[in-house]
Amino acid sequence: QAGLTQPPSVSKGLRQTATLTCTGDSDNVANQGAAWLQQHQGHPPKLLSYRNNNRPSGISERFSASRSGNTASLTITGLQPEDEADYYCSAWDSSLSAWVFGGGTKLTVL
Amino acid sequence: QVQLVQSGAEVKKPGASVKVSCKASGYTFTTYYMHWVRQAPGQGLEWMAVINPSGGSTTYAQKFQGRVTMTRDTSTSTVYVELSSLRSEDTAVYYCAREVGSFDIWGQGTMVTVSS
């Protein structure tokens, strides 16, 4: 089934700002909003934001999400070494009646 | 605290079935939907199924229709996923996840290995 599109990798320097993107369509990201998850190697994913820019308790304000049309974005400011991880977007797809994920973006902090 | 604790690793032969459990604690079990998501080695996340613990209704990803069954036991606050006719491509870590807005709480994962 169709998924969301994410760039495979992004590299940024320490203390810089990274913006990760996630492209879907009118059946998912545009109408249902997107969520962002962070996954460190060997660990389960961790929810960073949902329905475009709602942060769960305990998530740093350095993580902010937004959406424009079919594309959702996650911006991480003041990059730290611990931000190096895989980042996934997800959304409910009303056409498929299924949750869909992006393929993930590996963020490298140089 | 809210947590989801999954059953241990499994090794199965092709064609067999596997049943993985996920026990919830720290909140009212019947309030929030629960999902199963899997991740093959070195790959991304793949959604499999969701259950409404209150009424037991389920929705499955089309890819797994006919092979997957998700159930719950409200007396023990536990959800289960059973996958049948296993093949090597089903080798993955299987996660349960609670849905509050999105997947807000995850289990620790259960490795299922399918090998002859």
Interface residues (C-beta under 8 A of the other chain):
Chain A: Q1 A35 L37 P44 P45 K46 L47 Y50 R51 N54 P56 Y88 S90 L96 S97 A98 W99 V100 F101 G102 G103 G104
Chain B: H35 G44 L45 E46 W47 V50 T59 A61 Q62 K63 Y95 A97 G101 S102 F103 D104 W106 G107 Q108 G109
